[in-house]
Amino acid sequence: MSPLAILAIVFIIATIIGIPLFVAVGITTAVGIYMIDIPYTLIAQTSYGSLTPFPLLTIPLFVLAGRLMEVGGMAKRMIGIATTLVGAYRGSMGLVTVFACALFAALSGSGPATTAAIGSVTVPAMKRDGYDVPFAAGITAAGGALGSLIPPSNLLIIYGLVSDTSIPRLFLAGILPGILITGLLMITTYIIARKRSYGGGGDPFTWAPFLKAAWDGKWSIGAPVLILGGIYGGAFTPSEAAGVAVFYSLFVGLFIYRELTLKKIIEALRFTALLTGILIIIAPTLAFGQLTAFYDVPTAVQEGITSITDNKYLILIMVGVFYIFIGTFMESLAQIVLFTSVFLPLMLSLGVDPVMFGIFTVITCEIGFLTPPLGGNLSVAARISGISIERISVAVLPFILAYIIGLLILIAFPELSVLLPNWAYGPAL
């Protein structure tokens, strides 16, 4: 039996018997190192090194900032702005949910955090408006997944660290695909809501209520302008921007809106610790990634796939299907760390821009947030709505289709993802 087959069996058995994923990856790595007689210090060295990069601090800081903005009143003011824009349309509150998720995504960088922040307000509102509860939860889960694509995305940060790709370029690259998928989700929401006669009882758009809501929420809208503008303008790095975001959210919540309390700050810190604890998986997965290089797995994968077809678009679709399948039971962070080193060399050989492949990877991860049994966003939406994940899983299917259509558009028009970074920074060398 080949060493790769042995490693695959070890990993599958470890996951089947319920061993936590990061431990299963660590055990598989240890077995692989034993078989090729490499010192076990590799695991220790890689584990320590994986948790030391300064940009990694960006993730918990952005999550904390997003949570502080939620409990400090900034999220509900974003919802107020969105409501004045689309209140008269069918599915108005559903449209508000998607639009507000897109706005809040530019603050949190996290899919589950965005789902929790916006859904806690909009799901009860949709219930009151007579929406089917699974549909309301499905909208919230699908819209919340935008938090992983629209900058500052935590998953794009991880991809940038693993692939050695510029994080500011990745952030810029996520804007147009993020707008595209936001539009597709809103179209899907409108079609279903029109068919079921949901919403549409709000006031038509007029400038006076919109300007009033915009003025009330100016500090909320100012957050992504400050954060992303500072990054793209070169005023500070993504890590520094995350620190600025935390300070900004504290200042606005304590002194402007005055809705932050010590209790809420402690709860935000607890939420951040729980949500970012998954970063521990980076240590064993990076060691496993190095192990794949020793076994020359990227070359084997490249030869295996190109023996089937050398069409770039078909290969992207095949990799996308694999990523979506893996995403049903594997955390997105682990997925990126494990498989980027395997598939990126293949993509580079096909002439695929690493920035485009990063956006492609994150979109497939977003679909993973919406598919059971793992389905991180489904779990959050289930807690908010009070219904089972199974019921939400059925309701979210049209929105998964919207994500798949967006992914296919990106494959067909890869320039969509590299247009802004190439314009701002010039073509990548």
N, C-alpha and C positions, 0 to 999 in steps of 0.2 A: 504493500500500500504506500502511495506517495506521501511525503510529509504534509503537503497541502491538504490532502484528504483527511489525514489524521487530525490536523488543526481544525478543519471544518467540523468533524465529528465531535471533538472536544467542546467547541463553541456551542454547537447545537444541543448537546446533552446538558451543558451547564445552564443554558437558557431555559430548556424544557423543564428542568427540575426546580426552577424558580430562583436560581442564583441571580442577584442584582447584576445588571448589565456591565457596570464597570469592573466588578469582580470577575465575571465571566470572561471579559476581554483580558484582564490581567492574568488569569489562569491559562488561557490560550497562549498568551505571549510567553509566559514562563515555560510552557511545554515546547513551544517553537524554539526558544533560546537553548533549552536543554538538548534538543535534537541536532543543532548545528554547533554546539559547544562554544557558545559565546558567554562571557562572564555575566552573571546576573546583575552586576553593577549597572548594566545598560538600563534596566528598568528604573533603578533609583536615580540615575543621572538624568534620564529622560523625564521622569516624573517631576523631579525638582525643577528642571529647566522649563517644563511646560507651564508651570504656574508662576514663573518669574517675569515674563514679558510685561512691560509697563502698559501696553495697550489693552491687556486683559482686564485691567481695572475699569476700563470704560463700561463694561457690561453691567456690573452691579450698580455703578453710579447712575447710568441711564435708567435702569429699572427703579432705583430709589427715587430719582427725579420724577419719573412718570407717576409713581404711587403718591408722592407728595403733591403733585399737581392734581391728582384725582381727589384726594381727601381734602385738599386745600381750596377746592371750588373752581379750579380752572377747567376741568372736564365738562361740568354742567353748563358752563358759559359757552364752550364750543358747541354743545348740543343746542343751546339757544340760538346761536348764529345759524346753524344748519336748519333748524326748524323754520326760521323766517324765509329761507330760500325755497323749500320744497313742501311746505305745509299743505298746499292746496292739491297736490298730486295724489293719484292712487298710490297706496303703499307709502304714504308720506312719512310715517314714523320709521318704517323700514329703510327708506331712503336716507332719513336723518341718521339712522344707526350706521349705515355704511359710510356716509360722508364724515360723520363725527369720528368713526374709527380711523379713517384716512388722516384726519387732522391730528388725532391723538397719537397715531403711529409715529408722527414726526417728533414726538416727545419721549416715548417710552422705549422704542426699539425692541419690544417684546410682543409676540402674538397673544399669549395668555394674559399678560398684564393689560393689553388693550381691550381684550374681551371682557375682563373683569371691570375695568374702569367705565366703559361705555354701557355695557350690558346691565350693570346694576341700576342704571337710570332708565334705559330705553326698553328693556324687557317688561318691567311693570307697566310702563306707559303703553306698550303694544297690547298687553293683556287688557287694560282698561278700554282700549279702542276696539276690542273685539277680534284681535288677531288670533289665529290658531297658535297655541303655545309652542308646539314643536317648530313651526315656521318662524316664529319670533326668535327662538333660541338658535335656529339654524342661521338666520341672518346675522345674529350677533357673533356666532362662532366664525362664520365666513369673513365678516368684516374685520373681526379682531385679528385674523391671520395676516392682514395687511401690515401689522406691526413688525413682521419679520422681513418685509421687503422695503417699505418706505423708510428712508434714512431718518435717524441713525439706527440701523438694524443690527441687533446683536449677532445674528447668524452671518451677516456680511463681515462683521469684525472677525469672527472665528475663521471664516473662509480666507480672509485677507492674511491672517497670521499663518495659517496652514499652507497656503499657496504662495506666500510672499508677494501678494498683489497689493497695490496701493489702496488703502482703505478710503481716502477721499475720492478716488476714482470710482470705487465700488458704490459709495454713497450717492454720487451723482448719477451713476448708471441705474440706480434703483428708482429714480424719480419718474421717468416716462413709463416704464413697465408698471409701476405702482398706479399711475393715473389710468393707464389702460385697464388694468384689472378692477380698479375702483369703478370705472365706467361700466364694465361688463357685469359686475355685481349689482349695480344700480339698475341696469336694464333688466336683469333677471328678476330682481325684486319687483320692479314695476309691472312686468308681464304677469307674474303670479298674483300680485295684489289686485291687478285689474280684473283678472279672471275670477278671483274670489271676492271682489268688491270690498277690499280692505282699505280703510283710510280715505283720504281725499276730502275730509271735512274741514280742513284748516283754511286759514285766510290766504287769498292769492298774494303773490309777492308784490310788495310795495317797498319803496325805498325807506320810508320813515321807520318802520319796525326793524328793518335790516340794519340801518345805520345805528339805531338805538342799541340793538343787540351787539353789533360790532364794537361800539364804543364801550359798552359794559364788559365785553370780553377782549378788549385790546391787549391786556396783559397776557391773556392766554395765547392769542395769535402772535404776540411778540416773541414768545418763547422759541418756536421753530425758526423764526426769522433771525433771532440772535444766535442760536446754536448753529444752524446750518450755514447762515451767512458768515459767521466767524470762522467756521472750518474752511469753506470754499474761498473766503477772502484771505486766508492765511494768517488770521489774527491768533488762532490757537489750534492745536492738534485735536483730533477726536477725543483723546483722553482728557485734555484740558477742557474741552467743550462739555464733557460729561460733568466735570467738577463745577463748571459755570452753571450748568443746568440745575444741579442740586442747590447751589446758592440762590439762583433765581427763583426756584420753586419755594424755597424757604422764605425768601424775602416777600414774595407776592402773597403767599399763604398767611404769613404772620402779620404783615404790616399794611398790605393793600386790601385783600379780601377779608382778612382777619378770621379765617375759618380753620386755621391750623391750631391744634392744641398739643400739649406734651403727649397726651395719650395717643393722638393720631400719628405723631412723629414716631413714637415707639412702635406702633402697629405697622407703619411703613417700613421701618427697619426690619421688623420680624418678617414681613412679606418678602422683602428683598432677600433676606437670608435664605428663606425657604425656596424661593424661585431660582436663585443663582447657585444653590448648592449643587446643582447638576454639573457645574464646572469641574467638579472632582473627576468626572469621567474623562477629561482631557488627558490626564496623566497616563492611564493605561492605554488609551486609544492611540496616543502619539507613539508610545513604545511599540504598539502593534503595527502602526504605520511604518516605522523603521524596519520592523521585522519583515514586512512585505517586500521591502527593497532587497533584503538579504536573499529572499526566495525568488526574486525577480518576477514578482506577481504582475506589476504593470506591463512588462513585456509580454507575459503569457496572455494577459487579458487583451492587449492590443492585437496580438497575432490571432487569437481566437475570434475576436469580433470582425477584424478585417478579412478573415477567411470566409466569413458569411457575406459581407458586403463592404465596399469601400465608399459608399455614398454617405457623405457627411450628415445629411438630414435624416436618413434612416438610422444611422448610428446614434444621433442625438435622441431620436424617438425611443430607441431600444434602451439607452441609458436612463431616459426619463421614466419609462415603464418600470425599470429595475428600482430606481430611486423611490417611486411612488409606492411600490410593493414593500420595500424595506421600511418606508416611513410609517406603515401601518403598525409596526411593533417595535421600532427603534427610535430613540430620541434623535431629534434633528441635529443637535450638536454632535453627538457620536457619529451620526451618519456622515456629516461633513468631514470630521477628522479622519474617519476610517477610509472613506472612499475617494476623497479628493486626490490623494497621492496615487490611487490606483487608476483613476480615469483621466486626470488632468494631462498626463503625458500623451495619452491617446488623442485628446482634444487638440493639444498643441500640434501634434503630427498632422492633423486634419486641417490646420489653419484656423481653428476656433480661438477667438480672443479669450484669454483667461478671465477678463472682466465679464464678458457675456456668459461664460460658463458659470461664473459665480452667481449671476442673476438667475440663470437657468436652474442651478442647484437649489437656491433659496425658494423659488416658486414650487418646485417639487416637494420641498420640506413643508411649505404652507399647506399643500394638499394632505401631507401626513398629519398635520394638526387637526384635520377634519375627518380622518378615517379611523374607525375602531380596529383593534381593541385599545390602542394607546390613546390617540386622539386628544392631545392636551387641551385644545380649545373646546372640544365637546364636553370634557369633564368640567371645565369652568362654566360653560353655558348650562350644563345640567344642574350645577349647584345654584346658579342664579335663578333658573326657571322652575326648579323643583320637579323636573320630570327625568325619565331615564335617558341614558346615552343612546339606547337602541332607538327610541322614538326620534331623537334629534338626528341620528345617523341617516334615517330615511329622508327627513325634511331637508337635510343639507346637500343631498345629491345634485339638485339643479345648480347649486353654487359651486360644487366641485367641477361640474361641467364647464362653468364659466372660467374657472382657473385653468382647466385643460385647454380651452380655446385660447386663452391668453398665452399659455405655454407654446402652443402650436404657432401662434402669430409671432412670438419671439424667435422660434426656430426658423420660420420662413423669412423674417426680417430682422436678422441679428443686429443691424445698424441701430435699431431702436434702443438697445442698451448701451451702446458705445458712443452715440451721437453727442451727448452732453459732456462726458469726460474728455473726448477728443477735442471738442470745441473749447473747453476750459483750459485743458492742460497740454493739448497737442496729442497726436497719435502716439500710442505706446511704442517704445523701441523693442 
